Amino acid sequence: MDYVSALVPPVVMAVFFIGVIRVIVKTQGGANKAKEDAAVDAALARVEGTQQASARGDA
């Protein structure tokens, strides 16, 4: 029975890991992809704008 108790944690972690990967794969793309892409683009634009403004202020 020691082998069963030794195998249970890795099996549980493997099942959990597979579940996480499946959720990640399923949430890629789809109807929300355009919204998520727009949010990322807006965040990047804000960061780039801030960096450019601070660079102009330092020069």
ChimeraX commands (.cxc) that place a marker at each C-alpha (Angstrom):
marker #1 position 0.00,0.00,0.00 radius 0.5
marker #1 position 2.98,2.33,0.30 radius 0.5
marker #1 position 3.21,2.51,-3.49 radius 0.5
marker #1 position -0.39,3.79,-3.65 radius 0.5
marker #1 position 0.30,6.60,-1.20 radius 0.5
marker #1 position 3.50,7.41,-3.11 radius 0.5
marker #1 position 1.68,7.64,-6.45 radius 0.5
marker #1 position -1.39,9.62,-5.37 radius 0.5
marker #1 position 0.24,13.11,-5.12 radius 0.5
marker #1 position 1.89,12.97,-8.58 radius 0.5
marker #1 position -1.30,11.68,-10.16 radius 0.5
marker #1 position -3.38,14.41,-8.53 radius 0.5
marker #1 position -0.90,17.06,-9.67 radius 0.5
marker #1 position -0.89,15.65,-13.21 radius 0.5
marker #1 position -4.69,15.76,-13.39 radius 0.5
marker #1 position -4.68,19.34,-12.06 radius 0.5
marker #1 position -2.00,20.37,-14.57 radius 0.5
marker #1 position -3.92,18.84,-17.48 radius 0.5
marker #1 position -7.04,20.69,-16.32 radius 0.5
marker #1 position -5.18,24.00,-16.19 radius 0.5
marker #1 position -3.74,23.47,-19.67 radius 0.5
marker #1 position -7.19,22.62,-21.05 radius 0.5
marker #1 position -8.67,25.82,-19.57 radius 0.5
marker #1 position -5.83,27.89,-21.02 radius 0.5
marker #1 position -6.25,26.36,-24.47 radius 0.5
marker #1 position -10.04,26.75,-24.43 radius 0.5
marker #1 position -9.89,30.42,-23.45 radius 0.5
marker #1 position -7.51,31.33,-26.27 radius 0.5
marker #1 position -9.29,33.03,-29.12 radius 0.5
marker #1 position -13.05,32.97,-29.36 radius 0.5
marker #1 position -15.47,35.82,-28.92 radius 0.5
marker #1 position -13.41,37.66,-26.31 radius 0.5
marker #1 position -10.16,37.60,-28.28 radius 0.5
marker #1 position -10.74,41.00,-29.91 radius 0.5
marker #1 position -11.63,42.57,-26.55 radius 0.5
marker #1 position -8.57,41.09,-24.86 radius 0.5
marker #1 position -6.30,42.17,-27.72 radius 0.5
marker #1 position -7.69,45.70,-27.57 radius 0.5
marker #1 position -7.13,45.88,-23.82 radius 0.5
marker #1 position -3.51,44.75,-24.21 radius 0.5
marker #1 position -2.92,47.18,-27.06 radius 0.5
marker #1 position -4.34,50.05,-24.98 radius 0.5
marker #1 position -2.15,49.15,-22.00 radius 0.5
marker #1 position 0.95,48.97,-24.18 radius 0.5
marker #1 position 0.11,52.31,-25.79 radius 0.5
marker #1 position -0.23,53.92,-22.35 radius 0.5
marker #1 position 3.14,52.55,-21.24 radius 0.5
marker #1 position 4.85,53.65,-24.44 radius 0.5
marker #1 position 3.27,57.09,-24.20 radius 0.5
marker #1 position 4.47,57.49,-20.63 radius 0.5
marker #1 position 7.99,56.42,-21.56 radius 0.5
marker #1 position 8.12,58.83,-24.48 radius 0.5
marker #1 position 6.78,61.70,-22.37 radius 0.5
marker #1 position 9.36,61.09,-19.64 radius 0.5
marker #1 position 12.14,60.83,-22.24 radius 0.5
marker #1 position 11.14,64.20,-23.72 radius 0.5
marker #1 position 11.05,65.77,-20.26 radius 0.5
marker #1 position 14.55,64.56,-19.40 radius 0.5
marker #1 position 16.19,65.81,-22.61 radius 0.5
marker link #1:1,2 radius 0.2
marker link #1:2,3 radius 0.2
marker link #1:3,4 radius 0.2
marker link #1:4,5 radius 0.2
marker link #1:5,6 radius 0.2
marker link #1:6,7 radius 0.2
marker link #1:7,8 radius 0.2
marker link #1:8,9 radius 0.2
marker link #1:9,10 radius 0.2
marker link #1:10,11 radius 0.2
marker link #1:11,12 radius 0.2
marker link #1:12,13 radius 0.2
marker link #1:13,14 radius 0.2
marker link #1:14,15 radius 0.2
marker link #1:15,16 radius 0.2
marker link #1:16,17 radius 0.2
marker link #1:17,18 radius 0.2
marker link #1:18,19 radius 0.2
marker link #1:19,20 radius 0.2
marker link #1:20,21 radius 0.2
marker link #1:21,22 radius 0.2
marker link #1:22,23 radius 0.2
marker link #1:23,24 radius 0.2
marker link #1:24,25 radius 0.2
marker link #1:25,26 radius 0.2
marker link #1:26,27 radius 0.2
marker link #1:27,28 radius 0.2
marker link #1:28,29 radius 0.2
marker link #1:29,30 radius 0.2
marker link #1:30,31 radius 0.2
marker link #1:31,32 radius 0.2
marker link #1:32,33 radius 0.2
marker link #1:33,34 radius 0.2
marker link #1:34,35 radius 0.2
marker link #1:35,36 radius 0.2
marker link #1:36,37 radius 0.2
marker link #1:37,38 radius 0.2
marker link #1:38,39 radius 0.2
marker link #1:39,40 radius 0.2
marker link #1:40,41 radius 0.2
marker link #1:41,42 radius 0.2
marker link #1:42,43 radius 0.2
marker link #1:43,44 radius 0.2
marker link #1:44,45 radius 0.2
marker link #1:45,46 radius 0.2
marker link #1:46,47 radius 0.2
marker link #1:47,48 radius 0.2
marker link #1:48,49 radius 0.2
marker link #1:49,50 radius 0.2
marker link #1:50,51 radius 0.2
marker link #1:51,52 radius 0.2
marker link #1:52,53 radius 0.2
marker link #1:53,54 radius 0.2
marker link #1:54,55 radius 0.2
marker link #1:55,56 radius 0.2
marker link #1:56,57 radius 0.2
marker link #1:57,58 radius 0.2
marker link #1:58,59 radius 0.2
view
